[in-house]
Amino acid sequence: MSGGAQHRAGAWLKCPQCLNDRFYVMEAGGGHTYFQVDAAGRLFTTRHPRKELSGLDTSDIHCTACGWRGALKKLVP
């Protein structure tokens, strides 16, 4: 997947609580993977353009701006 520069503003899915468009998941080794999600549900990394995001567990994602956490399918347009 590629970086977010290709998308126009407003094209990202958002947090249902605060409408932020950046998220992360906790990695097994204790790190974090940061990403945005387009309207089709595709993930785009926000920090490491070459990082592979396929296979990422999106059942428990975290908003970077507020305390919300939940499944990818809970994000809003």
C-alpha positions as a Markdown table, in Angstrom:
| # | Residue | x | y | z |
|---|---|---|---|---|
| 1 | Met | 0.0 | 0.0 | 0.0 |
| 2 | Ser | 1.1 | 3.5 | -0.5 |
| 3 | Gly | 1.2 | 6.8 | 1.4 |
| 4 | Gly | -1.7 | 9.1 | 1.7 |
| 5 | Ala | -0.5 | 11.9 | -0.5 |
| 6 | Gln | -2.5 | 10.5 | -3.5 |
| 7 | His | -5.9 | 11.1 | -1.9 |
| 8 | Arg | -7.8 | 14.3 | -1.8 |
| 9 | Ala | -8.8 | 15.8 | 1.5 |
| 10 | Gly | -11.9 | 14.3 | 3.0 |
| 11 | Ala | -11.5 | 10.9 | 1.2 |
| 12 | Trp | -10.6 | 9.1 | 4.5 |
| 13 | Leu | -12.8 | 7.2 | 6.8 |
| 14 | Lys | -13.0 | 8.8 | 10.2 |
| 15 | Cys | -13.2 | 8.0 | 13.9 |
| 16 | Pro | -16.9 | 7.8 | 15.0 |
| 17 | Gln | -16.1 | 9.8 | 18.1 |
| 18 | Cys | -13.9 | 12.7 | 17.1 |
| 19 | Leu | -13.8 | 12.5 | 13.2 |
| 20 | Asn | -10.0 | 12.2 | 13.2 |
| 21 | Asp | -8.7 | 10.2 | 10.1 |
| 22 | Arg | -5.5 | 8.6 | 11.5 |
| 23 | Phe | -5.3 | 5.3 | 13.4 |
| 24 | Tyr | -2.9 | 2.8 | 14.7 |
| 25 | Val | -2.7 | -0.8 | 15.8 |
| 26 | Met | -0.5 | -2.3 | 18.5 |
| 27 | Glu | 2.1 | -4.7 | 17.1 |
| 28 | Ala | 3.1 | -7.9 | 18.9 |
| 29 | Gly | 6.6 | -6.5 | 19.6 |
| 30 | Gly | 5.2 | -3.5 | 21.4 |
| 31 | Gly | 5.4 | -1.0 | 18.5 |
| 32 | His | 2.6 | 0.7 | 16.6 |
| 33 | Thr | 1.6 | 0.8 | 12.9 |
| 34 | Tyr | 0.0 | 4.1 | 11.9 |
| 35 | Phe | -2.4 | 4.3 | 8.9 |
| 36 | Gln | -5.4 | 6.0 | 7.3 |
| 37 | Val | -8.3 | 4.2 | 5.6 |
| 38 | Asp | -9.9 | 5.2 | 2.3 |
| 39 | Ala | -13.6 | 5.0 | 1.5 |
| 40 | Ala | -13.0 | 1.5 | 0.0 |
| 41 | Gly | -11.5 | 0.2 | 3.3 |
| 42 | Arg | -7.9 | 0.1 | 2.0 |
| 43 | Leu | -5.2 | 1.0 | 4.5 |
| 44 | Phe | -2.4 | 3.5 | 3.7 |
| 45 | Thr | 0.5 | 3.9 | 6.0 |
| 46 | Thr | 1.2 | 7.4 | 7.4 |
| 47 | Arg | 4.8 | 6.9 | 8.6 |
| 48 | His | 6.6 | 4.3 | 6.5 |
| 49 | Pro | 5.6 | 4.3 | 2.8 |
| 50 | Arg | 7.0 | 0.9 | 2.0 |
| 51 | Lys | 5.5 | -0.9 | 5.0 |
| 52 | Glu | 3.3 | -3.8 | 4.0 |
| 53 | Leu | -0.2 | -3.5 | 5.6 |
| 54 | Ser | -1.9 | -6.6 | 4.2 |
| 55 | Gly | -2.7 | -9.0 | 6.9 |
| 56 | Leu | -2.8 | -6.3 | 9.6 |
| 57 | Asp | -5.4 | -7.2 | 12.3 |
| 58 | Thr | -7.9 | -4.3 | 12.1 |
| 59 | Ser | -10.4 | -5.8 | 14.6 |
| 60 | Asp | -8.9 | -3.5 | 17.3 |
| 61 | Ile | -7.7 | -0.2 | 16.0 |
| 62 | His | -7.1 | 3.0 | 18.0 |
| 63 | Cys | -7.7 | 6.6 | 17.1 |
| 64 | Thr | -4.6 | 8.8 | 17.4 |
| 65 | Ala | -6.6 | 11.8 | 18.6 |
| 66 | Cys | -9.0 | 10.5 | 21.2 |
| 67 | Gly | -9.7 | 7.4 | 23.4 |
| 68 | Trp | -11.8 | 5.6 | 20.8 |
| 69 | Arg | -10.9 | 2.0 | 19.8 |
| 70 | Gly | -12.8 | -0.5 | 17.9 |
| 71 | Ala | -13.1 | -2.4 | 14.6 |
| 72 | Leu | -12.3 | -0.9 | 11.2 |
| 73 | Lys | -15.9 | -1.5 | 10.1 |
| 74 | Lys | -17.0 | 1.1 | 12.8 |
| 75 | Leu | -15.3 | 4.0 | 11.0 |
| 76 | Val | -17.5 | 6.7 | 9.4 |
| 77 | Pro | -17.3 | 8.5 | 6.1 |
